[in-house]
Structures are given as structure tokens and as C-alpha cells.
Amino acid sequence: MKLLDYYQKEDFGTEHIFTLIKGKRRSFIQLELSWNDYCGSPYLQIAFGQNRLVDIIFWVWKFSFAFELLGITWNSWEEE
């Protein structure tokens, strides 16, 4: 179990992902900040359930922000 974890991912821009209290497959809080290569319209999504307690995604122009509480660790498939 890690208290704080950080990794960077390159996809359609650079994503910076922070994880607080991370287990093998689950985490307490995950936060993602990114700057995309492509512009987008403003977008807000708030979800509950589906293997997480709360999930918030916000995207405006090239900036995006994501927050997840009590969910599956985003990079757990890369660690297997």
C-alpha cells in the first residue's frame, strides 16, 4: 500500500495522475490533470457507482480535470 503515488501518461497530450492511499487494485482518491492536443467543448460529468463512490470529469478547451473517490486504480492493468 502506498500513501501517495504519481505517474505521467502520454496519450492525446500529457496526463498527470496523483493517487492517495493506493492499494493493489483500489485507491481512496485519484486526481488527474491534463493538457490535451485537441480542443473540446466544455464538458462536465458527475457519476456515482460503477466500481467507484464518486467520479467527476471536467473538460474545457484543452484542459481537463478528473477526480475519483474510492475507485479502482486507473493504472492497475499496467502493473499486472
N, C-alpha and C positions, 0 to 999 in steps of 0.2 A: 504494500500500500504506500502510495506517495502522497505527501501533503500538497505539493504544488508541482505541476508539470507544464512544460511549454514545448510546442513544436511548430514548425513553419511548413506550409504546404504550398506548392506552386500548381495552379490549375489554369484558370482564366484570369490570373492575377496572383497576388500574394495574400495568403491567409495566415493570420497569427492566431493560434489556438492556445488558450490557457485553461488548465483543469485544476480544480481544487478538490482535495481529498479523493484521489483516484484509486480504485481497486483494480482487480484483474479485468473485469468486463463492465463495471458500473462506476459512475462518478457522482459526487454531490453537486458540483457546479461546473459547467463548461461555458466558456466565453470565447467568441470568435469575432475578430475584426479583420476586414479585408478591403482591399482596393482593387477593383476589377479592371480589366482591359476594355470592357464594353459598358456603355451607358445603359441605364434602365429607368423605367418609370418608378415613382415612389410606390413602395410595397410594404405592407405590414401584415404579419400573420401571427396569431396567438393560438396555441394549441394546448390541449390538456389530454393526458392519456397516451396510448400507443407507446408503451415502454418508457415513459417519462412522466414527471409530475406536471411541469410547465415548460413550454418551448415558445420563445419569442424570436421572430426574424424580422429585421427591418432593413430595407434597402432603398437608397435614394441616390440617383445619378450613378456614380462609380463606387460609392461607399456602402458597405454592408456590415451589419452587426447581428450577432445571434447569441442567445442566452438560453441555457437549458438547466433545469433543476431536477436532480435525481433521475438521471437517464443513463442509457448505455453509452459507454465511452466511444467517441467518434472514431478514434484510430485503433480500436481493439481488433479489427480484422487485419490490420497491418502487423500486429505483434504476434500472431499465431504462427 
